[in-house]
Amino acid sequence: MRTKAELERAIRSGGRAVLIINTRSRRGRRLFASARRRLAAGVALAAVFPVPDPVELGSVFRTALALRPDLIIVGGGDGTLKEAAGHLVHRDVALGVLPLGTTNNFARSLGLPLRLAGAAGVIRHGKVADVDAGLVGTAADAVTGDAVAGEVFANMVSLGMSVAVAERASAGLKRVIGRSAYALTALHRMPMHQPFHATIRTADHAFDFVTHQLNIANGAHHSGRLIARDAGPDDRRLAVYRLGDKSRHRLAGATLRHIFAGHRRSLDEAAFITTREVHVETDPPLPVDVDGEIRGLTPVTVTLLPNALRVLVPLDFLDT
């Protein structure tokens, strides 16, 4: 494994780069040609893969890695970047991000510009940083006996109200109004959503509560908003937090507080549980959202993978 400086020098001296764009993402199809043109001005693209069906992403990443690239540039939303993280963790390859999705939470956590021109500029002139990833394993994964079995994610694992919203927010609505589609869908679903009982276990503590929403964050953003002022994708900790309790009104209040006051909060507050591994059980068992993709049911164990992913970030990104 090369040092970050060595990998960066390889990229800047004409190293092999591959471009993968999910053309089903919110802006992927519309901006594909422009992204390719902007990158070609400063990056030697050995291969370009437009992917119209996200089901094909796994095989495309395997094909790209067989080319032994120094850099894989990925255009899409959080679900696409989750797929990228699963293939690139612990590899001597840098990930370049073009945020072309709806909320772009992981890109925001990296401090990336959300406009194509700015994000392409970071790929051409940014630096290589090591950031954390996460691993979520279900009971089905555990029976394999494989210590690394499960789903790698970049930003967040969540369950509860957000899963109902993600399942029902239409692709057409997201294309038209962006992340506001989630808020409108949540308003429609909230009156019928049922609370659940959750048991959270870390190495040192156990917590029991009733809520409508539980999140386990590796990144710093949820729904496009900052979770806490000191949250980050390379802070070596998972942040576990719920929104409200069994009351729908308090769920709404906690969500509004998250939207408008997240940038003033700290992970040291009692509302957050910070850990490197957490086991979650719920009654009833619930679907688990992993960076926007439904992956199995609770119970789950979520583990931090520190410094597992190499990414291109702005020069002012604080790489700890």
Summary of the structure (lengths in Angstrom):
residues: 320
radius of gyration: 19.0
end to end distance: 18.5
largest distance: 57.1
contacts: 1100
relative contact order: 0.17
helix: 34%
strand: 32%
